[in-house]
């Protein structure tokens, strides 16, 4: 185990301890602390998945899975942020099976939802299926400049709009592209500044066989 992986696992202990301390608190301050703890947990998870993806021992467990189960798990995880930001969620059931790895696809969907929530100040986020096997996450956020779109997903590239948020690193989308490539899936992004962003995940995996 590398020192970075060890650190990631060790940092989870004080985070869990703080969660326990705050579990019976209903004050506004406690609620805000819980939100910030959630963000810390997501950053820790991002680092952990980065380390796993770079490891030569990383494996993928492909199965035929109900896409809605993966979507609902991600929505449930981010529900507090939807409520806190007063954003509307439009979710249309996908009702389809997909050949994939539930853990890795779930991580990708969570990263895309996290970005949509971060850059959407008002309006809504929509999740729906397009063309039978394309999962779409669409928001009404700040959008991405046309000149930056071709480079979105490159490690350490955030674009002009992204650089307005100094916490943004571009690592999340970079990981998403690598993971989806490993899964045999695709990703495309359409966006317009001030009007929102549409992220499409192509879920066809014709060259893969379920275990």
Kinemage of the C-alpha trace (Angstrom):
@kinemage 1
@onewidth
@group {chain A} dominant
@subgroup {mainchain}
@vectorlist {calphas} color= white
{ca unk a 1} P 0.000 0.000 0.000
{ca unk a 2} L 1.444 3.403 -1.001
{ca unk a 3} L 1.783 6.235 1.482
{ca unk a 4} L -0.918 8.152 -0.417
{ca unk a 5} L -3.401 5.293 -0.202
{ca unk a 6} L -2.613 4.887 3.498
{ca unk a 7} L -3.227 8.605 4.077
{ca unk a 8} L -6.582 8.451 2.266
{ca unk a 9} L -7.761 5.572 4.454
{ca unk a 10} L -6.496 7.228 7.649
{ca unk a 11} L -8.201 10.563 6.934
{ca unk a 12} L -11.558 8.774 6.783
{ca unk a 13} L -11.390 8.082 10.539
{ca unk a 14} L -11.575 11.720 11.766
{ca unk a 15} L -14.214 12.471 9.121
{ca unk a 16} L -16.369 9.627 10.452
{ca unk a 17} L -15.759 10.843 14.017
{ca unk a 18} L -16.961 14.342 13.139
{ca unk a 19} L -20.066 12.869 11.483
{ca unk a 20} L -20.811 10.995 14.717
{ca unk a 21} L -20.394 14.119 16.833
{ca unk a 22} L -22.774 16.083 14.598
{ca unk a 23} L -25.436 13.409 14.092
{ca unk a 24} L -27.831 14.815 16.740
{ca unk a 25} L -27.160 18.485 15.980
{ca unk a 26} L -29.896 20.398 14.126
{ca unk a 27} L -28.388 23.883 14.116
{ca unk a 28} L -27.636 25.796 10.911
{ca unk a 29} L -23.925 25.661 11.759
{ca unk a 30} L -24.040 21.861 12.146
{ca unk a 31} L -25.849 21.513 8.821
{ca unk a 32} L -23.221 23.643 7.090
{ca unk a 33} L -20.404 21.622 8.679
{ca unk a 34} L -22.042 18.422 7.435
{ca unk a 35} L -22.156 19.840 3.906
{ca unk a 36} L -18.460 20.737 4.067
{ca unk a 37} L -17.629 17.286 5.441
{ca unk a 38} L -19.471 15.752 2.500
{ca unk a 39} L -17.320 17.794 0.115
{ca unk a 40} L -14.169 16.649 1.912
{ca unk a 41} L -15.337 13.043 1.600
{ca unk a 42} L -15.821 13.529 -2.143
{ca unk a 43} L -12.320 14.963 -2.559
{ca unk a 44} L -10.885 12.023 -0.613
{ca unk a 45} L -12.848 9.585 -2.775
{ca unk a 46} L -11.540 11.341 -5.897
{ca unk a 47} L -7.938 10.829 -4.759
{ca unk a 48} L -8.621 7.192 -3.836
{ca unk a 49} L -10.131 6.406 -7.232
{ca unk a 50} L -7.231 8.165 -8.955
{ca unk a 51} L -4.785 5.933 -7.075
{ca unk a 52} L -6.826 2.833 -7.907
{ca unk a 53} L -7.044 3.732 -11.579
{ca unk a 54} L -3.275 4.166 -11.783
{ca unk a 55} L -2.642 0.825 -10.073
{ca unk a 56} L -1.693 -2.112 -12.358
{ca unk a 57} L -3.809 -4.415 -10.165
{ca unk a 58} L -7.076 -2.576 -10.832
{ca unk a 59} L -9.734 -4.909 -12.201
{ca unk a 60} L -13.226 -4.400 -13.611
{ca unk a 61} L -16.261 -6.545 -12.840
{ca unk a 62} L -18.653 -6.398 -15.798
{ca unk a 63} L -22.283 -7.386 -15.304
{ca unk a 64} L -25.658 -6.721 -16.875
{ca unk a 65} L -27.110 -4.161 -14.481
{ca unk a 66} L -30.207 -2.039 -14.165
{ca unk a 67} L -29.090 1.482 -15.026
{ca unk a 68} L -31.756 3.030 -12.778
{ca unk a 69} L -30.223 1.367 -9.708
{ca unk a 70} L -26.898 3.105 -10.355
{ca unk a 71} L -28.604 6.442 -11.049
{ca unk a 72} L -30.750 6.289 -7.906
{ca unk a 73} L -27.723 5.557 -5.698
{ca unk a 74} L -25.975 8.667 -7.028
{ca unk a 75} L -29.073 10.844 -6.651
{ca unk a 76} L -29.571 9.664 -3.067
{ca unk a 77} L -25.965 10.536 -2.233
{ca unk a 78} L -26.289 14.086 -3.564
{ca unk a 79} L -29.883 14.743 -2.427
{ca unk a 80} L -28.782 17.026 0.489
{ca unk a 81} L -26.978 19.338 -1.954
{ca unk a 82} L -30.025 19.564 -4.233
{ca unk a 83} L -32.088 20.579 -1.196
{ca unk a 84} L -29.494 23.019 0.112
{ca unk a 85} L -29.112 24.777 -3.257
{ca unk a 86} L -32.859 24.596 -3.965
{ca unk a 87} L -32.284 23.063 -7.373
{ca unk a 88} L -34.943 21.035 -9.145
{ca unk a 89} L -34.101 17.498 -10.230
{ca unk a 90} L -35.806 16.132 -13.332
{ca unk a 91} L -35.245 12.385 -13.435
{ca unk a 92} L -36.775 10.197 -16.098
{ca unk a 93} L -36.409 6.465 -15.398
{ca unk a 94} L -34.027 4.824 -17.856
{ca unk a 95} L -35.572 1.336 -17.645
{ca unk a 96} L -32.715 -0.387 -19.409
{ca unk a 97} L -29.897 -2.784 -18.650
{ca unk a 98} L -26.283 -1.955 -19.342
{ca unk a 99} L -23.118 -4.046 -19.414
{ca unk a 100} L -20.757 -2.214 -17.080
{ca unk a 101} L -18.949 -2.095 -13.746
{ca unk a 102} L -21.388 -0.633 -11.189
{ca unk a 103} L -18.706 0.840 -8.919
{ca unk a 104} L -16.778 2.652 -11.642
{ca unk a 105} L -19.808 3.873 -13.591
{ca unk a 106} L -21.338 5.065 -10.315
{ca unk a 107} L -18.180 7.051 -9.579
{ca unk a 108} L -18.331 8.684 -13.014
{ca unk a 109} L -21.985 9.640 -12.590
{ca unk a 110} L -21.254 11.105 -9.159
{ca unk a 111} L -18.439 13.245 -10.565
{ca unk a 112} L -20.696 14.574 -13.309
{ca unk a 113} L -23.471 15.317 -10.799
{ca unk a 114} L -20.956 17.006 -8.512
{ca unk a 115} L -19.825 19.308 -11.336
{ca unk a 116} L -23.414 20.088 -12.320
{ca unk a 117} L -24.265 21.008 -8.728
{ca unk a 118} L -21.108 23.073 -8.307
{ca unk a 119} L -21.684 25.206 -11.386
{ca unk a 120} L -25.486 25.510 -11.278
{ca unk a 121} L -26.635 28.372 -9.078
{ca unk a 122} L -30.306 28.213 -10.003
{ca unk a 123} L -32.658 26.241 -12.198
{ca unk a 124} L -32.457 22.494 -12.574
{ca unk a 125} L -30.462 19.358 -13.349
{ca unk a 126} L -31.990 16.707 -15.604
{ca unk a 127} L -31.079 13.027 -15.889
{ca unk a 128} L -32.570 11.023 -18.733
{ca unk a 129} L -31.903 8.417 -21.398
{ca unk a 130} L -31.432 9.432 -25.024
{ca unk a 131} L -31.277 7.130 -28.058
{ca unk a 132} L -31.805 4.034 -25.865
{ca unk a 133} L -28.198 3.737 -24.630
{ca unk a 134} L -27.027 7.291 -23.956
{ca unk a 135} L -27.318 8.605 -20.405
{ca unk a 136} L -27.609 12.390 -20.245
{ca unk a 137} L -26.960 14.746 -17.331
{ca unk a 138} L -28.015 18.280 -18.300
{ca unk a 139} L -27.879 21.416 -16.165
{ca unk a 140} L -28.804 25.103 -16.364
{ca unk a 141} L -25.459 26.245 -14.967
{ca unk a 142} L -22.777 28.706 -16.009
{ca unk a 143} L -21.659 26.651 -19.001
{ca unk a 144} L -18.289 26.322 -20.736
{ca unk a 145} L -16.673 28.601 -23.285
{ca unk a 146} L -16.634 27.208 -26.883
{ca unk a 147} L -12.844 27.510 -27.124
{ca unk a 148} L -12.443 25.445 -23.950
{ca unk a 149} L -14.782 22.558 -24.856
{ca unk a 150} L -12.192 20.550 -26.891
{ca unk a 151} L -9.841 20.449 -23.882
{ca unk a 152} L -12.392 19.596 -21.199
{ca unk a 153} L -11.297 16.404 -19.485
{ca unk a 154} L -7.587 17.056 -19.875
{ca unk a 155} L -5.809 16.742 -16.540
{ca unk a 156} L -5.239 20.119 -14.811
{ca unk a 157} L -7.279 21.998 -17.435
{ca unk a 158} L -10.292 23.908 -16.124
{ca unk a 159} L -10.933 26.587 -18.754
{ca unk a 160} L -11.730 30.246 -18.192
{ca unk a 161} L -14.988 29.670 -16.352
{ca unk a 162} L -13.497 26.858 -14.295
{ca unk a 163} L -10.560 29.015 -13.220
{ca unk a 164} L -13.008 31.414 -11.579
{ca unk a 165} L -13.401 28.676 -8.970
{ca unk a 166} L -9.933 28.189 -7.484
{ca unk a 167} L -10.967 24.823 -5.998
{ca unk a 168} L -11.398 23.343 -9.481
{ca unk a 169} L -8.572 21.091 -10.748
{ca unk a 170} L -10.067 19.340 -13.761
{ca unk a 171} L -9.051 15.998 -12.236
{ca unk a 172} L -12.624 14.704 -11.910
{ca unk a 173} L -13.503 14.844 -15.611
{ca unk a 174} L -10.055 13.596 -16.566
{ca unk a 175} L -10.669 10.489 -14.445
{ca unk a 176} L -14.149 10.103 -15.928
{ca unk a 177} L -12.755 9.958 -19.459
{ca unk a 178} L -10.164 7.326 -18.493
{ca unk a 179} L -12.674 5.193 -16.598
{ca unk a 180} L -15.288 5.297 -19.361
{ca unk a 181} L -12.634 4.307 -21.892
{ca unk a 182} L -11.748 1.283 -19.728
{ca unk a 183} L -15.443 0.369 -19.535
{ca unk a 184} L -15.922 0.637 -23.287
{ca unk a 185} L -18.217 3.661 -22.854
{ca unk a 186} L -17.910 7.150 -24.335
{ca unk a 187} L -18.448 10.701 -23.120
{ca unk a 188} L -19.305 13.912 -24.981
{ca unk a 189} L -19.999 17.413 -23.698
{ca unk a 190} L -22.087 20.204 -25.190
{ca unk a 191} L -22.265 23.582 -23.511
{ca unk a 192} L -23.031 27.255 -23.908
{ca unk a 193} L -21.922 29.969 -21.470
{ca unk a 194} L -24.793 31.183 -19.327
{ca unk a 195} L -27.170 28.473 -20.546
{ca unk a 196} L -25.817 25.213 -19.176
{ca unk a 197} L -24.000 22.001 -19.989
{ca unk a 198} L -25.102 18.635 -21.378
{ca unk a 199} L -22.946 15.594 -20.646
{ca unk a 200} L -23.755 12.426 -22.618
{ca unk a 201} L -22.431 8.986 -21.662
{ca unk a 202} L -22.615 6.372 -24.414
{ca unk a 203} L -23.215 3.036 -22.709
{ca unk a 204} L -22.780 0.605 -25.597
{ca unk a 205} L -20.196 -2.080 -24.783
{ca unk a 206} L -20.573 -4.437 -27.748
{ca unk a 207} L -16.986 -5.709 -27.533
{ca unk a 208} L -17.315 -6.808 -23.881
{ca unk a 209} L -18.843 -9.904 -22.352
{ca unk a 210} L -20.554 -10.120 -18.975
{ca unk a 211} L -18.939 -12.264 -16.303
